[in-house]
Amino acid sequence: MNLRYLMKELYYQRRRTLMSILGLSIGIALLIVLNALSLAYRQAAHVPLREIGADITVQRSGDVPKDLAGAVFPCSAVTIRKEEVDKIQKLPGVRGIGTGLLLWVFDPNRAWIVLGIEKENSIGPSLLRSSVTEGRFLGDGKPEALVEQAYARQFGIRLNDVISVADKKFPVVGFVDASRAAKIAVANVYLPLKEAEDLAASSKELQSVSPYAPGDVNLLFIKADQEKITSLASEMKGILGNKATVATPDSFLKLLGSLFALSDKFTLAASLIAIIVAVLIAFKTMAGNIAERAREIGVLKAVGWTNRNVVSQLMSESVIQCFMAGILGLLIALVAAFGLSFMKVNIPIPWEMSPTPHFLPGGGDQIFKTLRLPVHVPWNLAFFAILLSIIIGGLTGGLLGRHISKIKPSEVLRHE
Amino acid sequence: MNNSTILSGTDLSKKYGDLEVVKGASVAVKEGEFVCLVGKSGCGKTTLLSLLSGLEKPTRGKVNLGGREITSSSEDELALFRRDNVGFIFQSFNLIPTLSAWENVALPLFPLKMTNEERRRRATELLDKMELGHRIEHLPSALSGGEKQRVAIARALINNPKIIFADEPTGNLDSSTGEAIMNILNKLHQEEGVAILMVTHEDELAKTANRLIRMKDGEIIS
């Protein structure tokens, strides 16, 4: 391979070179964008759970309370026994568990959505610590409450007021902005888990529908090994029975409804088509280019170039062109990914995970987590695309070079 | 010129399908000899030249070039043999349009392991001899017909060949430029002692050669 000859050929045949590069770069860009989009949807599907530091959430549906009075469990989140929590905690692949106790409290003149939370846990709703906008987070061993900021504004609750929830008094020590937090595991009032347990244990209405003992919970937030999420989900269903609702990133992905989100096969098929198109474009343009150069190749062979010399020269030209096409395709894809990253995506939150009673105004509305689609081109995808371009170049140049190097110089050098 | 034979073709025939283009031709060229192969267009001169130079294999017969029987050699062996022993000059110059004059001259050296400076030095020496020292960086498109052919001659000489095969080297040139090219070839033959086998259909040009071989309908007639 002679680099000088190669560079001059590409430079002086600019139009031909550019056509080859452009054609292939579009195929490469398409391949990168399709995969980046698919990846972005997958990452978006992780967001609702990641915001509460979990990979899996678990709850269990049960019966609707006969009377909506005092503290009750939402029908989508009834008791998960302590023994069941212990079993789940011991499953291989479970890295940590956060717990919560969600209650609907119907007082004579107000309904509360109450969430009992652990004060110190990096998994679950205790992450709300970072969403405190005024006052402070819950202290140790004290019966106190955090109130959701918008709810406090609506009902004129101020810092240090004392609120009465199921006949129990709680001083308001802080406000939290739930709009900054995840759309799951949100409430009007946040209490220490122990206080919420006491409310649940002392509620006859709740006990009549779903027997409860302190230590039991009704929301589980689980951090798990990524590769074991799917198998863990089915094991947890095995422990909790068929009424268990186990939400994983895949659950959200399915709800997204995008073709990219729905099926790996779609992305794979579209990527394959993009690759085939790229290969065909490269093959067609380079076949045309090489056929135009039959006379030149005849000269090379006449002056003593072996078939191997010819193939190596043509293959190098093809590899360089395809490499440049790969770089251009990557640049196009980066620009496209930047543009697509402004696209908003609404991730539906399953109704079971919505804390609001469906019979309250707005309670039946579908809620969404809205976020910008995190489209980006990861380095390994970029590397794969460039490598693929080089392979396409090598194969195309090699095959066409072998074919054209078989021409007899005497056939193409005869004067017209 | 001495008496040892540099090139001999014995009983050469070439068939394309049913058409026999060269019929039992035998040719010999001695070292330093200037031989012209003349005949009308389509009589098989260029095909015979291709057979003798190893660009094409005969249907029948043998070619011995520089003491080596080449008809049984593989394509790549022939290419390497041509690179080391043979120079070509074509009617339509056959320069690579994207390479400069010196790079075209150095084209046979590209597959060899040597520095670019060495290739350039050798090519520039030959272009100087062809009085093209001032045109070494020009592309073929910037050269006149005569200049292109002088570049092609320099390319044919880059590996110090034992014999040059020239196929109608003045065919695309006007008469005065053609005459200048013939002067160069004559000078090469006389001063450098290079054997030349030239194909032409112009009797006038053939007169400068040591010997004429006449062809008609694929056969050598004299």
Interface residues (C-beta under 8 A of the other chain):
Chain A: N2 R4 Y5 K8 E9 Y11 Y12 Q13 R295 E296 G298 V299 L300 K301 A302 V303 G304 W305 T306 N307 R308 N309 K408 P409 S410 L413 R414 H415 E416
Chain B: T46 T47 S50 L55 E56 E75 D76 A79 L80 R82 R83 D84 F88 F90 Q91 S92 N94 L95 I96 P97 T98 L99 E103 L107 P108 F110 P111 N116 L139 R155 N159 D167 E168 G171 N172
